[in-house]
Amino acid sequence: MMSVDTDRTVLQVTGLGKAYGGARALDDVSFDLRAGEIHALLGENGAGKSTLIKSISGSVRPDTGTIAIAGHVETALTPAVATRLGVGTVFQELSLVPQLTIAQNIFLGQEPTRGSLLDKRAMQAGAVAALARIGVDLDPRRRVTGLSRAQMQLVEIARVLHRDSRVLILDEPTASLSSGEADRLFETLGQLRAQGIGIIYISHRLAEVKQLADRITVLRDGRFIATLDRAEVTDDQLVRLMAGRSLDQMFATVSRTPGETRLRIDGLCGPSLQDVAIQARAGEIVGIAGLVGSGKSEIGRACFGLEPMSAGTIEVDGTPLRRVSPASAMRRGLIYYPSDRHAEGLVRTASLGENITLAPVATGMMSRLGLVSHRSGAARQRDAIDRLGIKGRADRSIMELSGGNQQKALLARSFARDFAVHIFDEPTVGIDVGAKADVYAHMRTLCEAGAAVVMISSDTEEVLGMCHRIYVVREGRLVAELTGDERTEDRVVSAFFHSTDSESDPT
């Protein structure tokens, strides 16, 4: 182990290379992190982000290059050595033990003892101090299994920092957090930055990266592309660096003129909805925007029979849906893609191909006399994989694929039949910019073929970029319908919180 001059640099990666067989995951990548900065790491899936952070945390050994932590170049970095040198990593899949308490998780593997006995008092006091350092007030005696996702994430951060980490790596930390929970996490990260912790922040969400990061490094195809100061970059520049395409290309408009009404919702009421009325026409993308908890997702779920209705009608091509259920909705020509692909969209224990053919099986398109045609299924799987550019074999486990490829597997159900209406609920959550562009392109293709597309989204940028008309939902009611030049970020965000000129007549 040899020393290098840090000059407040807590991590220096130089010329890192890693190959798996003939594929190069990293190719001459250099990266540095300073004390007291948040350094965002951006790139599409397969860009090399995961291999880079696994190399830094010691779980992957690079073929070439060096990693210096706190001024020391380590030639045989392992997870234990990385932890000892001050590297702490919080992966997207948290590693807490749910059956243990907060204190037990924070001290797991480093339990304090008094003689031959566990020192529970010292453990409780240490856990309180670790949580207080990041501004969290939780009872260390609580079991982790009863915590929210956001609380679990903060406990994981407290555990990492308790081990004197000077480098904190966060992998997609807001992927499953509400906007309020994310804001509280950002406050915590600000406190850690002030304490001199260097933070590597990995996210697909450009808005939060630009809000948080001091510097941004972009990787593409395993190669270093650029490191830029936050103040000097634009969204379009970042997209070009990551994907080689511009925002204008991502949000290219549909050329077809909207035609007849294919979806009509009138007077829809439910536990969280009040008198909702929406229309979507052939060749049109209609946005439903709102904050988390506004009721926007419940509209799509009600159309698919996943949310109870107390009043109202839902019509597809002029025909009312009666006794709405997923199977009956699909038979009538309406399909819904849920926001949580893991919990509601995909069968986690099934293969990619099996997930692709779920909708055809449900609609009876692949069966004869109640038996599934495996030949037809295999052909549909190959066709969907080719058309959507899914990277993975049909027999591969769905959970081995990236988030973007998992989402495409969900969208492949659109090929089950000629659906009149496609309802997408948060279709780009947790996927990279390249996969987002593919999802948007698929929506445009559906519209060009004459379908009506409804996009339910919390991402104001994509709603403005993709949608012909935008409905804004607040507290279960439609408070605005924006068309043409009215579709601005100011008007959408204002409608999230205040009345708009169109609120008196949303339809």
C-alpha positions, -999 to +999 in steps of 0.1 A: +000+000+000+014+034-010+004+070-003-007+097-027-015+134-022-052+137-017-057+175-016-092+168-001-097+140-026-111+110-007-113+087-037-092+085-069-100+059-096-074+058-124-076+038-157-100+011-144-107-017-167-128-049-163-139-075-188-163-104-185-154-128-213-152-108-245-174-079-231-157-049-215-177-036-186-151-009-179-126+005-203-100+029-189-123+047-165-110+075-142-131+091-115-125+111-083-145+122-053-138+151-030-146+154+007-178+172+013-192+168-023-221+150-039-208+135-071-235+121-094-227+091-116-250+089-147-253+064-175-277+040-192-280+004-180-248-013-192-228+019-190-205+005-163-219+022-132-225-010-113-191-024-121-174+008-111-191+010-077-186-027-070-149-022-078-147+007-054-166-013-027-143-043-032-168-069-044-154-068-080-116-069-087-107-049-118-083-062-144-064-029-148-061+004-131-058+016-095-082+027-067-069+051-040-090+056-009-080+084+015-046+087-001-038+050-001-036+029-032-049-006-024-038-034-046-060-061-032-093-044-024-119-066-007-153-056+009-136-058+043-107-037+033-129-011+016-150-009+047-119-005+069-107+023+046-140+041+049-162+031+019-198+025+027-223+014+000-261+014+002-274-006-027-309-003-042-318-037-026-312-030+011-293-055+032-310-050+066-322-080+086-360-074+091-363-096+122-337-076+141-340-043+158-326-010+144-297-011+169-289-048+161-288-039+124-265-009+129-241-030+150-244-062+131-210-079+131-195-052+154-216-059+186-201-042+217-194-066+246-187-063+283-166-092+291-182-122+274-217-106+274-234-084+248-234-048+260-270-038+251-268-004+268-238+006+247-255-007+216-287+014+223-266+045+230-245+040+199-275+035+177-291+067+190-259+086+182-257+071+147-293+080+139-289+115+154-259+121+132-282+120+102-311+138+119-333+107+124-354+102+155-363+065+157-365+041+186-334+018+182-355-010+199-380-011+170-378-040+146-368-032+110-397-051+096-421-024+108-403+005+092-412+023+059-389+020+029-375+055+036-368+047+072-351+015+063-329+034+039-319+059+066-311+031+090-288+016+063-271+049+059-267+052+097-252+017+098-227+026+070-216+059+086-213+043+121-184+024+106-165+057+101-172+059+063-157+089+045-171+077+012-208+070+009-222+053-023-260+055-029-275+034-057-309+047-068-318+059-033-352+075-043-364+047-066-392+037-042-396+069-022-424+094-023-415+130-030-418+139+007-395+110+017-371+119-010-369+155+003-361+143+038-333+121+023-319+151+005-318+171+038-299+142+053-274+142+024-269+179+029-260+173+065-235+146+055-219+169+029-214+195+056-197+169+077-171+163+049-185+130+037-179+124+000-211+110-016-214+091-049-250+094-060-264+072-087-298+080-102-318+080-134-337+112-123-320+142-139-340+167-119-328+154-085-292+150-098-291+186-109-307+196-075-281+177-054-249+172-072-218+194-072-203+175-101-217+149-126-197+121-143-212+104-173-203+068-184-214+052-217-206+017-229-181+012-201-161+043-210-157+077-192-174+104-212-172+136-191-171+151-157-190+184-155-199+210-128-236+210-121-239+247-130-226+242-165-249+214-177-284+213-192-307+183-193-303+181-231-265+180-228-267+152-202-291+131-223-268+136-254-238+125-233-255+094-219-275+082-249-262+100-280-297+116-286-314+148-276-345+155-255-362+167-287-356+132-302-369+115-271-401+135-271-408+135-308-444+143-315-470+119-329-478+128-365-513+114-366-542+138-360-564+126-331-596+108-342-626+093-326-630+090-288-618+056-277-619+060-239-646+080-221-647+082-183-677+100-168-686+107-131-661+083-118-662+081-080-644+058-055-627+058-021-602+084-033-619+098-065-646+124-069-666+129-102-637+122-126-644+128-163-617+121-189-616+114-227-588+100-249-590+098-286-574+076-313-539+087-320-537+108-289-515+107-258-533+121-228-515+129-196-528+125-160-504+144-137-505+149-099-485+146-067-481+113-049-514+105-032-534+129-055-555+100-068-541+100-103-530+063-102-564+053-088-580+065-121-560+040-141-565+012-116-603+018-115-604+014-153-588-020-150-609-032-120-582-029-095-598+000-076-635+000-064-660+023-081-690+037-063-703+056-093-695+065-129-691+049-163-661+037-183-666+033-221-642+018-246-651+026-282-686+036-271-693+004-252-696+006-214-675-018-193-697-037-169-683-056-138-649-042-146-620-067-140-586-071-157-598-100-179-630-082-190-612-049-196-586-067-219-614-085-238-630-051-244-598-036-256-583-018-226-549-027-210-532-012-180-495-013-171-491-009-133-466+015-117-450-012-095-438-038-121-424-061-094-455-062-071-482-061-097-468-064-132-444-092-134-442-128-121-408-126-103-403-164-103-410-167-141-388-162-171-388-133-195-408-152-221-434-164-196-439-128-185-443-116-221-471-141-228-492-135-197-516-111-214-522-134-245-529-163-221-553-142-201-572-131-232-574-166-246-554-157-277-529-186-272-552-214-262-573-240-280-598-259-260-583-245-229-547-256-238-519-232-243-501-233-276-464-234-268-454-229-304-475-198-306-461-186-273-424-190-284-431-171-316-448-142-297-419-141-273-393-138-300-414-112-318-418-090-287-381-093-278-371-082-313-397-054-316-389-038-282-352-044-283-352-064-250-317-075-240-322-111-227-331-146-238-367-157-234-357-185-209-338-161-187-352-152-152-370-119-153-353-108-121-319-111-138-327-083-163-322-046-158-351-024-148-355-011-184-357-046-199-382-057-172-404-027-181-402-036-218-413-072-208-443-056-192-450-034-223-447-065-246-483-074-235-495-046-258-489-071-286-515-096-272-542-080-294-552-048-310-560-029-278-580+003-283-567+019-250-534+016-233-530+031-198-494+035-186-490+042-148-455+057-141-440+039-171-404+052-167-398+049-129-364+034-122-352+030-158-324+047-176-326+074-202-321+050-231-349+027-219-371+058-214-366+068-250-377+032-261-408+034-239-417+068-254-411+054-289-434+025-282-462+048-270-459+068-303-461+036-323-493+027-306-508+061-313-497+060-349-516+027-352-548+044-339-548+035-302-555+060-274-527+062-249-531+075-213-499+084-194-502+087-156-469+103-144-453+123-116-426+134-140-437+168-152-410+169-180-422+137-197-459+147-194-452+180-211-429+164-236-452+135-246-488+145-241-513+163-264-535+171-234-529+171-197-554+165-169-541+175-134-555+157-104-556+170-068-572+153-038-591+129-061-606+156-084-596+169-118-586+205-112-573+214-147-572+203-183-544+219-203-540+220-240-519+237-266-499+266-252-514+261-218-492+230-213-464+247-194-445+235-163-456+266-143-493+258-150-490+221-142-471+226-110-495+255-100-524+232-105-508+207-081-513+232-053-537+259-064-568+265-085-563+273-122-585+292-147-598+260-161-606+243-128-642+253-129-647+233-161-620+206-162-635+188-193 
